[in-house]
Amino acid sequence: MPYYMHQIAFTSESWAKMVKQPQSREQAMRPMFEKLGGRLITYWFCFGEYDAVLISELPDNATAAAAAMAAAQSGTLRTLKTTPLISVDESMEGMKKAGSAGFRPP
């Protein structure tokens, strides 16, 4: 099953609610991933451009899009970015294929 990295930034209203009433967003989001046939592997809060980084395993890109749409429609996120992840083995396979692809530079 494919893996995905989700980077999210909360709205100031979301932060105000979480500061007033702390809650585990990891536990709140886990059932959504399971309902979509996948799983939430890890959830980290972070500093910088994004407030949290999640790693999930989902059946396919359409399901990853559904997860992103479900979270985005809530209005609690300022930004959401989903990145498909590939394993080292898959990247090695890609390198081998690229080497014989016949690309000709301009």
Summary of the structure (lengths in Angstrom):
residues: 106
radius of gyration: 17.1
end to end distance: 37.4
largest distance: 58.5
contacts: 262
relative contact order: 0.25
helix: 42%
strand: 28%
